[in-house]
Amino acid sequence: MRQIEPYAVHKDSLPDKYRDEFPSVSPYAAYTAPGWPAVLALSLRDGEVVIPPDRYFAMGDNRDNSYDSRYLGLCS
């Protein structure tokens, strides 16, 4: 679900639909870990990612320029 974050500062002037509208935009293979697009597709329920109990979805602390679970997949 999209979050309202008035405190967020986005310094990147280039839009990135996958980064900014995750998970509603399909991943592009050039920037994602092998196999992650398929796992992500199987994890979507009503437009939201369902994280299994034994996994974590890690977000980088530099959201505009960070390869995190959006790109690398779930962590164990």
C-alpha positions, 0 to 999 in steps of 0.5 A, a space after each residue: 500500500 502506498 504510504 504518505 511520507 511528507 518527510 521523505 526527500 527525493 534527490 534523484 531527478 530521474 524517475 524510476 517507476 519500479 523503485 517508486 511504484 513497487 510492486 505495481 510495476 514489473 521488475 526489469 531483469 537488468 537490475 534484479 537478482 536472477 530468479 527474483 522476478 518469478 518469486 515476486 510474481 508468486 508473492 503478490 496478493 491483491 497488489 501487495 507482497 506477502 512475505 513468508 514467516 521465515 523471510 524479511 523484506 529489507 529496505 535500504 536507508 538510501 531509498 532513492 539509490 539503494 539495491 535492497 529487497 526490491 531488487 535483490 529479493 527476500 532475506 532469510 
